Amino acid sequence: MSFDLPRNVILPVDAVDVRLDPSPHPFALDNAEAIVENWQRELAAKPALFDGTVVLLSQLTYRDNRLVGRCHAVNYSTFMLWRKRRENSGAEHAYAHAVLVAGDNALVAIRMGSHTVNAGRVYFAAGSFEPIDFRDGQVDVDFNMIREVREETGLDLSDAPRGKRYHVLSTASGTVIFRRYRETAPADELARRISAFVATETEPEIEGPVIIRHAADLPDGLAAHMKPLVEWHFAGVD
């Protein structure tokens, strides 16, 4: 198992070759009892949690503007224990962000709902990779981005113009793969649509939209990895 990529710097990515290994992740096998015990504590604190399926990496490297990696399907309960034991665990987490750019160049992010693990945190609509996001064993990053944005905000980015390439930022807490998606409507209109969608949901995953209009416009609760992404966007990097 290896993780070999620069940390805390935004890098261009021309291709993502992250593949799903059908074998169990060693972290899941080595911590089976602790996973069950921790999940009971997590449910006691947030009963709405669902033990679905996500993926954890066992390898990720960056070479020649390419991300190459291997991941394994795990229960969300496994992921929750890993969050507490990530150091020297032999596992890492990767996820994707559709950087939603409004017609007035403002960014439209979301604030997570109070019943979620990341309650109150602000970032672009996103979720962990799931087995459904893989095609012939290889992750389809854009499918994940579009799916998560639609599920959380009601917006459909399928036909939205997108940046010509991905970028990646890897930190101690995880690796985010991101790409601009542009909408013609101004930020206020997109926020109105998202709020209207949230109002129709019985158990919305998000509290609502958050508009970021310039690099210094950093809202309360902004996730740590978001500040570099906000600065990257307003610096006009392609």
N, C-alpha and C positions, 0 to 999 in steps of 0.2 A: 504494500500500500504506500502511495506517495502523493504528495501535494507539492508541486513545484511550479509556482507562479509568483511574480512580484506582488507584494502587498501594499495597500494604501496608495495606489496610483491607478489612474484611469488609463486603460489600454485599448487600442482598436482591435476588433475581432472580425475577421472575414469569414470564418467558418466555426461552427460548434459541432464537435463530434463527441457527444456524451452518450454512452450506450448503457442500456439496462441489462445488468447481469441477473439471470434467473436464480442464482444461488442466494441464500440468506446472507445478510450483512454480518460479519464477525461480531460487531458490537451488539447486535440483537441476540446472537447465540450466547455470548459471554455474560450478558446481563439480564437474562430472562426473568429471574426472580425479582430483581430490583425494579425492572420495568413494571411488573404487576403491582408491586407495593407503591411505587411512585404514582402510578395512574390512579389508584384509589384516593391518594391525597389530592391529586389534581382535580378529580371529579368532585370531591368534597368542597373545594374552593370555587369551582366553576362547573356546575352540573350540566351546562349546555354543551360541553365539549363532546366531540364525536371521535371515536377511535377508527378513523378512516385509514387510507393508505397513501403514503407519500414516499419520497425516495431520499436516501442518504448516499453521499459519495464515498467511495473507497479509494478513488484516484482522480486527480485533476492536474493537468499540466498546460502551460502556455508556451507554444513554440511557433515562430513564423506567423504571428497573427492568427493562430488557431488555438481553440480550446479543445483538448482531448481528455476524456474522462470515462470513468466507470461508476455506475451507481446501482443500488439495490432497493427493491421495494421493502418498506418497513411499515409497521403500524404507527399511527400518530403517537401512541403511548410510548413507543420506542424513541421517537423524535423528542418527546417531552423530557425523557430522562437524559438523552444525549445533550440537550441544552444545558443541563446542570453539570455534565461531565465531559464537555467537549475537548478539554485539554488532554492531549496524548490519548485520544479515544480511537484513533485510526479511522475517524469519520469526519466529514465536513458536509456543509449544507450549501446548495446553490439554488437560486431562484431567479425570476426574470421580472423586469419592469418595462411596461410600455410607458415611456415618458410622454404624457399626454400634453400636447402643445395646442393651445387655443388659437383662433384666428388673430388675436391681438398679441400673440407671442407669450402670454402668461401661461404658467403651468397649472394644471388641475390635478391635485392629489386628493386623498381621502383620509378621514380620521376613523380609526377602527372603533367598533361598537363596544359597549361596556361589558358584554358577556364573553368577549373574545380574550384569547391569551395576551394579545397586544393592545389591550383596551386603551383608548386615548392616543395611541401613537399615530403619527402622520407620515404617510409614504404614498407612492403611487400604487393604485389598485394592483394587487399581486397575490399569488399563492404559491406554495411549494409545487414543484413538479410532481405529477402523479402518473401512474402507468398509462392513463388515457392520452397523455401528452407525447407518447413515443410512437414512431412510425417505423416498422420493421426493426425495432430495437433501438432506434436512434431518436433522441429528443427533438421535437419540433418546437423550438422556442417561441415562434410567432403564434402557433396554435395556443400555447399556454397563455401568452400575453392577452390575446383576443378573448379567450375563454374566461379568464379571471376578470378582465375589465367588464365583460358583459354580465357575469354573475354578480359582481359587487355594485355596479353602477347603472346597468341597463343600457349602456352605450355599446354600439356595435362598430368596432374599428376594422371590420373585414376589408372595407374598400378605402380606408383612410391612407393617404400617402405616408410612407414610412422612410426613415433614414436609410441611406444606402448601405450602412454596415451596423453591426453591433458594437458595443463597447463593454468593458468589464471592469469591475472594481472588486477586489478581494481584500477582506479585512479579517481580523481574528474571529469575528462573529459570523462570517459567511461570505459567499461570492455572489454578487448580483450582476446579471447580464442584462443590458438595457439597450433601448433603441427608441428614437423619437417616432411618435405617431402624431400626425397633424390633422386637426379639425378646422373647418372654415369658420364655425361659429365662435363668437367671443367667449371669454371665460365665464362671464356672468350667465350667459345662456346655457352653457354646458353645465354649470353648477345648478341652474334651475331644473334642467332635465334630470340630473342625478338626484336631487332632492325629491322630485316628483316620483321617481322610481322607488327610492327608499321608503316613501310614504305608503306605497302599495304592498310592501313586504311585511309578512307576519313577524318574521324574525330577521331583520336586516343585519347583514354582517358588518356594515359600516354605519357610523353615526351620520356622516354626510360629507359633502365636498369641501375642499380647502384650496383656495386660489393663492398662488405664489406669483407676484408680479415683477419681482426683480431679485437680484442675488442677495440683497440684504433683508428681503421680506421673508424672514424665517419664522414660521408659526410655532407656538408652544406645542410641545409634544413631538417635534420633528425627530424622526428616527436618525440615529447617528450617521448612517451611511448616506442620508439624503443631502446633506449640505454640499458635499463634493459634486453630486449630480446636478443640483440647482446651479452651482457656480459654473459647471461645465456647460450647461445649456445657455446661460446668459452670456457666457464668453463667446458663444457662436461657434464652438468646435463642431466640425462635421465628422 
